[in-house]
Amino acid sequence: ISIAACSESSTVSTTVIVKEKPTITQLTESTSLCEGQELMLNAVNGNPTSEAVAYTWTGPNNFVFTGESVDTMFPVSIPNFQANQAGTYELTIGGAGNCSSESRSVVISASGKLVTPTLTAATNLVCGGEAILLTASSENGADVSYEWYTQTPEGELFLIRQTSTPTMIISNASALNSGEYVVRILQGGCESGYSNTVQVTVLDISSNIIAENNTSAESGICEGGVIQLSAPFFEGATYTWFGPAGFTSDKPNPIITPATTLAAGDYFVVINLEGCSNLTSAPTTVYVKPLPDAPAIFNSGSACVGETVTISVASTIPTSDNDTLSFEWYNAFTNSLVRTTTTPNLILSNIAENQSGNYYLRLVLNGCQSAPSNETLV
């Protein structure tokens, strides 16, 4: 510095740091996605830095994603990709010191969505040794294949085979091939939804035909009730049922009413379908509980208002250790239930004048109600 012949000199220094401009490398390549897949885009900073780096992805439909990376990678994902999201996606990296990369772009296209197929069977009932023929609605275009599955009652799928045509044939079918079938379509890496399920039943001598009825050892029906027998229904089949006391029926699901104790026992059905071997079910056991005999009752005699009258059972009631027995006492004039007891007595304490009248009893033995007893006048 020089002023009026006076001068002085001094040196001042400063440091200038030049940082490398970020560059985009290893950018996701342009590709085509199936609708419903996840779009995942990424790139790497070719000039890595230890500082956090901001980045921005832009795309169709005003898509903008801004993030910050500390590991030189710049990911973004779009789940359930749809056709209207196809187009150009552009990435810009904002480096340290307000340095930004040159933008780079990638083009993502969408494959058409595959239509969920409809599955049909040539027949839902097949005789053993014949063929199961399944047909799916087809998909146009090249590189189409069909995956065929069986489905468990819990909904779990097991792949059987893959075909290039919309049909699947299982030759020489047996009862092991009975079940539910499902199909889906594959094309160009895309998958359709799973079709409707189709039930196919194969009848052969190994088929497990189950006969059933509406009773059980724990829950038999009472005498006079209704027995409902049932077996699997097959269109065009004939049925012959056999049971106790010479019972026969040609109905698939016969009814026996009113049931008697003679109807208790084992029943089975023989099913005949033209072209198939006769099929005989395992037996199903019907349980019928006898009604208790109508009881006889009496009372302790006339009484004044405020006194006690006891109505008692006069007859013997045969029971065993495991039986349950209760006593239902009724007003004969109104047929209304007065009281249920577990002992064979109805005690009317502090009796009132309006309690005068006839009473009767019904026994309930193991859930079965007897006919009414004689009436007794109080």
C-alpha positions as CSV (number, residue, x, y, z in Angstrom):
1,I,0.0,0.0,0.0
2,S,1.5,3.4,-0.9
3,I,0.3,6.8,0.3
4,A,2.2,10.1,-0.3
5,A,5.5,8.5,-0.7
6,C,4.9,6.3,2.3
7,S,4.5,2.7,1.5
8,E,4.0,-0.5,3.5
9,S,3.6,-4.0,2.2
10,S,1.7,-7.0,3.7
11,T,0.7,-10.4,2.3
12,V,-2.8,-11.9,2.8
13,S,-3.7,-15.4,1.7
14,T,-7.0,-17.3,1.3
15,T,-7.8,-20.9,0.5
16,V,-10.1,-21.9,-2.3
17,I,-11.6,-25.4,-2.2
18,V,-12.9,-26.8,-5.5
19,K,-15.2,-29.7,-4.9
20,E,-16.0,-32.3,-7.5
21,K,-19.3,-32.0,-9.2
22,P,-21.4,-35.2,-8.5
23,T,-22.0,-37.4,-11.4
24,I,-24.8,-40.0,-11.9
25,T,-23.6,-43.5,-12.7
26,Q,-25.1,-47.0,-12.6
27,L,-28.5,-45.6,-13.3
28,T,-31.4,-48.2,-13.5
29,E,-31.8,-49.2,-17.1
30,S,-35.0,-48.5,-19.0
31,T,-37.4,-51.4,-18.7
32,S,-41.0,-52.6,-18.9
33,L,-43.0,-53.5,-15.8
34,C,-46.2,-55.5,-15.3
35,E,-49.0,-53.6,-13.7
36,G,-49.0,-54.3,-10.0
37,Q,-45.3,-54.8,-9.7
38,E,-43.0,-52.5,-7.7
39,L,-40.9,-50.0,-9.6
40,M,-37.5,-49.6,-8.1
41,L,-35.1,-46.9,-9.4
42,N,-31.5,-46.3,-8.2
43,A,-28.2,-44.7,-9.2
44,V,-24.7,-44.2,-7.7
45,N,-22.7,-41.0,-7.3
46,G,-19.6,-41.4,-9.4
47,N,-17.8,-38.8,-7.3
48,P,-18.5,-40.0,-3.7
49,T,-18.3,-37.7,-0.8
50,S,-18.5,-38.2,3.0
51,E,-21.2,-35.5,3.2
52,A,-24.9,-36.1,2.9
53,V,-26.1,-35.5,-0.6
54,A,-29.7,-34.5,-1.5
55,Y,-31.3,-36.0,-4.6
56,T,-34.6,-35.6,-6.5
57,W,-36.5,-37.9,-8.8
58,T,-39.2,-36.6,-11.0
59,G,-41.6,-38.4,-13.3
60,P,-45.1,-38.6,-14.9
61,N,-48.2,-37.2,-13.3
62,N,-46.1,-34.6,-11.4
63,F,-44.3,-37.3,-9.5
64,V,-41.6,-35.8,-7.2
65,F,-39.4,-37.6,-4.7
66,T,-36.7,-35.9,-2.7
67,G,-34.3,-37.7,-0.4
68,E,-30.9,-37.5,1.2
69,S,-28.2,-40.1,0.9
70,V,-25.1,-40.7,2.9
71,D,-24.0,-43.9,1.1
72,T,-23.8,-42.6,-2.5
73,M,-26.9,-44.4,-3.5
74,F,-30.2,-42.7,-4.6
75,P,-33.1,-45.1,-4.4
76,V,-36.9,-44.6,-4.9
77,S,-39.7,-47.1,-5.2
78,I,-43.3,-47.1,-6.4
79,P,-45.4,-50.0,-5.3
80,N,-48.3,-51.4,-7.4
81,F,-47.0,-49.8,-10.6
82,Q,-49.8,-48.8,-13.0
83,A,-49.9,-48.0,-16.7
84,N,-50.5,-44.3,-16.1
85,Q,-47.2,-44.1,-14.2
86,A,-45.2,-45.2,-17.3
87,G,-42.9,-42.6,-18.8
88,T,-39.6,-40.8,-18.2
89,Y,-38.1,-40.6,-14.7
90,E,-35.3,-38.1,-14.2
91,L,-32.7,-37.9,-11.4
92,T,-30.7,-34.9,-10.2
93,I,-28.1,-35.1,-7.5
94,G,-27.4,-31.9,-5.4
95,G,-23.8,-32.1,-4.3
96,A,-22.0,-30.3,-1.5
97,G,-21.4,-26.5,-2.0
98,N,-24.5,-26.2,-4.1
99,C,-23.0,-28.2,-6.8
100,S,-25.5,-30.3,-8.8
101,S,-25.1,-33.1,-11.2
102,E,-26.2,-33.2,-14.8
103,S,-29.7,-34.8,-14.8
104,R,-30.1,-38.3,-16.2
105,S,-33.3,-40.1,-17.1
106,V,-34.7,-43.6,-17.6
107,V,-37.8,-44.7,-19.5
108,I,-40.2,-47.1,-17.8
109,S,-43.0,-48.6,-19.8
110,A,-46.0,-50.7,-18.7
111,S,-47.1,-54.1,-20.0
112,G,-50.8,-54.6,-20.4
113,K,-52.6,-56.1,-17.4
114,L,-53.4,-59.8,-17.8
115,V,-57.1,-60.6,-17.5
116,T,-57.9,-63.1,-14.7
117,P,-58.9,-66.4,-16.5
118,T,-62.2,-68.3,-16.2
119,L,-61.8,-72.0,-15.5
120,T,-64.3,-74.7,-16.5
121,A,-64.3,-78.5,-16.4
122,A,-65.7,-80.7,-19.1
123,T,-67.5,-82.5,-16.3
124,N,-67.3,-82.2,-12.6
125,L,-67.9,-85.9,-12.0
126,V,-65.5,-88.4,-13.5
127,C,-65.4,-92.2,-13.2
128,G,-62.2,-93.8,-12.2
129,G,-59.9,-94.4,-15.2
130,E,-61.4,-91.6,-17.3
131,A,-59.8,-88.2,-18.0
132,I,-60.2,-84.8,-16.2
133,L,-60.4,-82.0,-18.8
134,L,-59.9,-78.4,-17.6
135,T,-60.1,-75.4,-19.9
136,A,-59.1,-71.8,-19.1
137,S,-60.1,-68.7,-21.1
138,S,-57.1,-67.8,-23.3
139,E,-54.8,-64.8,-23.5
140,N,-53.8,-63.4,-26.9
141,G,-50.2,-62.8,-27.9
142,A,-46.8,-64.6,-27.7
143,D,-45.0,-66.1,-24.8
144,V,-48.2,-67.1,-23.0
145,S,-48.3,-70.0,-20.6
146,Y,-50.8,-71.4,-18.0
147,E,-50.0,-72.6,-14.5
148,W,-52.4,-75.2,-13.1
149,Y,-52.9,-75.7,-9.3
150,T,-54.9,-77.8,-6.8
151,Q,-56.2,-75.9,-3.8
152,T,-56.6,-77.3,-0.3
153,P,-59.7,-76.6,1.8
154,E,-57.5,-74.1,3.7
155,G,-56.8,-72.2,0.4
156,E,-53.2,-73.4,-0.1
157,L,-52.1,-73.8,-3.7
158,F,-49.9,-76.6,-5.2
159,L,-48.6,-76.3,-8.7
160,I,-49.4,-79.3,-10.8
161,R,-48.0,-78.4,-14.2
162,Q,-47.4,-75.6,-16.7
163,T,-48.8,-75.7,-20.2
164,S,-48.5,-73.6,-23.4
165,T,-52.2,-74.1,-24.2
166,P,-55.3,-73.2,-22.1
167,T,-56.2,-76.8,-21.4
168,M,-55.0,-79.5,-19.0
169,I,-55.8,-83.2,-19.2
170,I,-55.3,-85.6,-16.4
171,S,-55.5,-89.1,-17.9
172,N,-56.6,-92.2,-16.1
173,A,-57.9,-90.2,-13.1
174,S,-58.4,-91.8,-9.7
175,A,-60.0,-90.6,-6.5
176,L,-56.7,-89.1,-5.6
177,N,-57.3,-86.5,-8.3
178,S,-60.5,-85.3,-6.7
179,G,-60.4,-81.7,-5.5
180,E,-60.4,-78.1,-6.4
181,Y,-58.5,-76.7,-9.3
182,V,-57.2,-73.2,-10.1
183,V,-55.3,-71.7,-13.1
184,R,-53.4,-68.4,-13.8
185,I,-51.8,-67.0,-16.9
186,L,-48.2,-65.9,-17.4
187,Q,-47.0,-63.7,-20.2
188,G,-43.7,-61.8,-20.6
189,G,-42.9,-62.0,-16.9
190,C,-46.4,-60.8,-16.0
191,E,-48.9,-62.9,-13.9
192,S,-52.7,-62.8,-14.0
193,G,-54.8,-63.2,-10.9
194,Y,-55.9,-66.7,-10.0
195,S,-59.1,-68.0,-11.6
196,N,-62.3,-69.2,-10.0
197,T,-62.0,-72.7,-8.4
198,V,-63.6,-75.7,-10.0
199,Q,-64.4,-78.8,-8.0
200,V,-63.9,-82.2,-9.7
201,T,-64.8,-85.5,-8.1
202,V,-63.4,-88.8,-9.3
203,L,-65.4,-91.9,-8.3
204,D,-63.7,-95.2,-8.1
205,I,-63.6,-98.2,-5.7
206,S,-61.2,-96.3,-3.4
207,S,-63.5,-93.3,-3.1
208,N,-64.3,-92.4,0.5
209,I,-68.1,-92.0,0.4
210,I,-69.2,-90.5,3.7
211,A,-72.8,-91.2,4.9
212,E,-74.0,-88.9,7.7
213,N,-77.0,-88.3,9.9
214,N,-78.2,-85.7,12.3
215,T,-77.6,-87.6,15.5
216,S,-74.5,-88.6,17.6
217,A,-73.7,-90.6,20.7
218,E,-73.6,-87.3,22.6
219,S,-76.7,-85.8,21.0
220,G,-79.2,-88.5,20.1
221,I,-82.8,-87.6,19.1
222,C,-85.8,-88.4,21.1
223,E,-88.4,-91.0,20.1
224,G,-90.9,-89.2,17.8
225,G,-88.2,-86.9,16.4
226,V,-86.8,-86.7,12.8
227,I,-83.8,-88.7,11.5
228,Q,-82.1,-87.1,8.5
229,L,-79.7,-89.3,6.5
230,S,-77.4,-87.7,4.0
231,A,-74.8,-88.7,1.4
232,P,-72.8,-86.7,-1.3
233,F,-75.1,-85.8,-4.2
234,F,-74.0,-86.8,-7.7
235,E,-76.1,-85.8,-10.7
236,G,-77.5,-88.8,-12.5
237,A,-76.6,-91.3,-9.7
238,T,-79.0,-93.7,-8.1
239,Y,-79.0,-94.3,-4.3
240,T,-80.0,-97.3,-2.2
241,W,-80.0,-96.9,1.6
242,F,-80.1,-99.9,4.0
243,G,-80.6,-99.8,7.7
244,P,-82.2,-101.4,10.8
245,A,-85.6,-103.1,10.9
246,G,-85.5,-103.7,7.1
247,F,-85.1,-100.0,6.2
248,T,-84.5,-99.1,2.6
249,S,-84.8,-95.9,0.5
250,D,-83.9,-94.8,-3.0
251,K,-83.6,-91.1,-2.0
252,P,-80.1,-89.4,-1.7
253,N,-81.1,-87.8,1.7
254,P,-84.0,-89.8,3.2
255,I,-85.9,-88.7,6.3
256,I,-87.3,-91.1,8.9
257,T,-90.2,-89.7,11.0
258,P,-91.4,-90.2,13.6
259,A,-88.3,-92.0,14.8
260,T,-88.7,-95.0,17.1
261,T,-86.0,-96.9,19.0
262,L,-86.2,-99.6,16.3
263,A,-84.6,-97.0,14.0
264,A,-81.4,-96.8,16.0
265,G,-78.4,-98.5,14.5
266,D,-76.1,-98.4,11.5
267,Y,-77.1,-97.2,8.0
268,F,-75.1,-97.3,4.7
269,V,-75.8,-96.2,1.1
270,V,-74.8,-97.8,-2.2
271,I,-74.4,-95.2,-5.0
272,N,-74.5,-96.2,-8.7
273,L,-73.4,-93.9,-11.5
274,E,-73.6,-95.1,-15.0
275,G,-70.1,-96.2,-16.2
276,C,-68.7,-96.2,-12.7
277,S,-68.3,-99.0,-10.2
278,N,-70.9,-99.2,-7.4
279,L,-69.8,-97.2,-4.4
280,T,-70.7,-98.3,-0.8
281,S,-70.3,-95.9,2.0
282,A,-69.0,-96.5,5.5
283,P,-71.8,-97.0,8.0
284,T,-73.3,-94.1,9.9
285,T,-74.8,-94.7,13.3
286,V,-78.2,-93.3,14.3
287,Y,-78.9,-92.8,18.0
288,V,-82.5,-92.7,19.3
289,K,-83.3,-92.0,22.9
290,P,-86.5,-93.6,24.4
291,L,-89.2,-91.4,25.9
292,P,-89.7,-91.8,29.6
293,D,-93.1,-93.4,30.6
294,A,-95.8,-90.9,31.7
295,P,-95.6,-90.7,35.5
296,A,-98.4,-91.0,38.1
297,I,-98.7,-88.3,40.7
298,F,-100.8,-87.6,43.8
299,N,-100.9,-84.7,46.4
300,S,-100.9,-84.5,50.2
301,G,-104.6,-83.5,50.4
302,S,-106.6,-80.4,51.0
303,A,-105.1,-77.5,52.8
304,C,-106.1,-74.1,54.2
305,V,-104.8,-70.9,52.8
306,G,-101.2,-70.4,54.1
307,E,-100.5,-74.1,54.6
308,T,-98.3,-76.4,52.5
309,V,-99.4,-78.8,49.8
310,T,-96.9,-81.4,48.3
311,I,-97.4,-83.0,44.9
312,S,-95.4,-86.2,44.5
313,V,-94.5,-88.9,42.0
314,A,-96.2,-92.2,42.7
315,S,-94.7,-94.3,39.9
316,T,-91.2,-95.8,39.7
317,I,-88.8,-94.0,37.3
318,P,-86.1,-96.3,35.9
319,T,-82.8,-94.5,35.5
320,S,-79.1,-95.2,35.3
321,D,-76.0,-93.5,36.8
322,N,-75.4,-91.4,33.7
323,D,-79.0,-90.2,33.1
324,T,-80.1,-86.7,33.7
325,L,-83.7,-86.3,35.1
326,S,-85.8,-83.3,35.8
327,F,-89.5,-82.8,36.7
328,E,-91.7,-80.2,34.9
329,W,-94.9,-79.3,36.9
330,Y,-97.7,-77.7,35.0
331,N,-101.0,-75.9,35.8
332,A,-103.6,-78.0,33.9
333,F,-106.0,-75.1,33.4
334,T,-103.5,-72.8,31.7
335,N,-101.0,-75.5,30.6
336,S,-98.3,-73.2,31.9
337,L,-95.1,-74.4,33.6
338,V,-95.3,-73.8,37.3
339,R,-91.8,-75.0,38.3
340,T,-89.0,-77.4,37.3
341,T,-87.5,-79.5,40.0
342,T,-84.7,-82.1,40.3
343,T,-86.6,-84.0,42.9
344,P,-89.9,-85.8,42.4
345,N,-91.9,-83.3,44.5
346,L,-93.6,-80.0,44.0
347,I,-93.9,-78.2,47.3
348,L,-96.5,-75.4,47.4
349,S,-95.7,-73.4,50.6
350,N,-97.9,-70.8,52.0
351,I,-100.5,-71.7,49.4
352,A,-103.0,-69.1,48.2
353,E,-106.6,-69.6,47.1
354,N,-105.8,-68.8,43.5
355,Q,-103.4,-71.8,43.5
356,S,-106.3,-74.2,43.7
357,G,-106.8,-76.4,40.6
358,N,-105.5,-79.4,38.7
359,Y,-101.8,-80.0,38.2
360,Y,-99.9,-82.5,36.0
361,L,-96.2,-83.5,35.5
362,R,-93.9,-84.2,32.5
363,L,-90.6,-86.0,33.1
364,V,-87.5,-84.9,31.1
365,L,-85.1,-87.8,30.9
366,N,-81.8,-87.2,29.0
367,G,-83.5,-84.3,27.2
368,C,-86.6,-86.3,26.2
369,Q,-90.0,-85.2,27.6
370,S,-92.6,-87.8,28.6
371,A,-96.3,-87.6,27.9
372,P,-98.3,-85.8,30.7
373,S,-99.1,-87.6,33.9
374,N,-102.6,-87.9,35.4
375,E,-104.0,-84.7,36.8
376,T,-104.2,-84.1,40.6
377,L,-106.6,-81.6,42.2
378,V,-105.2,-79.2,44.8
